[in-house]
């Protein structure tokens, strides 16, 4: 009888532990490191690309404004002839 009682006690203790069990799997996203999220090389390349676009736009604007000032006539002075040799 004593063995039966200790077994029932152990079994009830086990049942309580099973009922109170919490999930152990971590389903949260991993922590992201700031130096990996901030891609400095990519930002630098984007900045350089925008600088080239701004420069090209400025040159085009100068050409268009020159054409508008001269009423569509091309200026021969700006043309530099380059030798093919």
C-alpha positions as CSV (number, residue, x, y, z in Angstrom):
1,X,0.0,0.0,0.0
2,X,2.9,2.4,0.8
3,X,4.4,1.8,-2.6
4,X,1.0,2.6,-4.3
5,X,0.7,5.9,-2.4
6,X,4.2,7.1,-3.3
7,X,3.5,6.1,-6.9
8,X,0.3,8.1,-6.9
9,X,2.0,11.1,-5.4
10,X,4.8,11.0,-8.0
11,X,2.2,10.6,-10.7
12,X,0.2,13.6,-9.5
13,X,3.4,15.7,-9.3
14,X,4.2,14.6,-12.8
15,X,0.7,15.6,-14.0
16,X,1.0,19.1,-12.4
17,X,4.4,19.6,-14.1
18,X,3.0,18.6,-17.5
19,X,0.0,20.9,-17.0
20,X,2.2,23.8,-16.0
21,X,4.7,23.3,-18.8
22,X,5.4,26.3,-21.0
23,X,6.6,26.2,-24.6
24,X,10.3,26.5,-25.0
25,X,10.6,27.3,-28.7
26,X,11.6,30.9,-29.3
27,X,9.6,32.1,-32.3
28,X,10.8,35.7,-32.2
29,X,12.9,37.2,-34.9
30,X,16.6,37.3,-34.2
31,X,18.2,40.5,-33.0
32,X,19.6,42.4,-36.0
33,X,23.0,44.2,-35.6
34,X,23.0,47.8,-36.6
35,X,26.2,47.6,-38.5
36,X,24.8,44.8,-40.7
37,X,21.5,46.6,-41.3
38,X,23.1,49.9,-42.3
39,X,24.8,49.2,-45.6
40,X,27.4,52.0,-45.9
41,X,28.8,50.9,-49.2
42,X,25.4,50.8,-50.8
43,X,24.6,54.3,-49.4
44,X,27.9,55.6,-50.8
45,X,27.3,54.1,-54.2
46,X,23.8,55.6,-54.3
47,X,25.2,59.0,-53.3
48,X,27.7,58.9,-56.1
49,X,25.1,57.8,-58.6
50,X,22.9,60.7,-57.6
51,X,25.8,63.1,-57.8
52,X,26.5,62.0,-61.4
53,X,22.8,62.4,-62.3
54,X,22.8,65.9,-60.8
55,X,25.9,66.8,-62.7
56,X,24.4,65.5,-66.0
57,X,21.2,67.4,-65.3
58,X,23.0,70.6,-64.7
59,X,25.0,70.2,-68.0
60,X,21.7,69.5,-69.9
61,X,20.1,72.5,-68.3
62,X,23.0,74.7,-69.4
63,X,22.7,73.4,-73.0
64,X,19.0,73.8,-73.2
65,X,19.2,77.4,-71.7
66,X,21.9,78.2,-74.3
67,X,19.7,76.9,-77.1
68,X,16.7,79.0,-75.8
69,X,18.9,82.1,-75.5
70,X,20.1,81.8,-79.1
71,X,16.7,80.8,-80.4
72,X,17.7,77.4,-81.6
73,X,20.8,78.4,-83.4
74,X,23.8,76.3,-82.5
75,X,26.9,77.9,-81.3
76,X,30.0,77.0,-83.4
77,X,32.4,78.4,-80.7
78,X,31.7,75.6,-78.2
79,X,32.5,72.9,-80.7
80,X,36.2,71.8,-80.4
81,X,37.4,69.9,-83.4
82,X,39.5,66.9,-82.4
83,X,42.2,65.5,-84.6
84,X,41.7,61.8,-85.6
85,X,45.4,61.2,-85.6
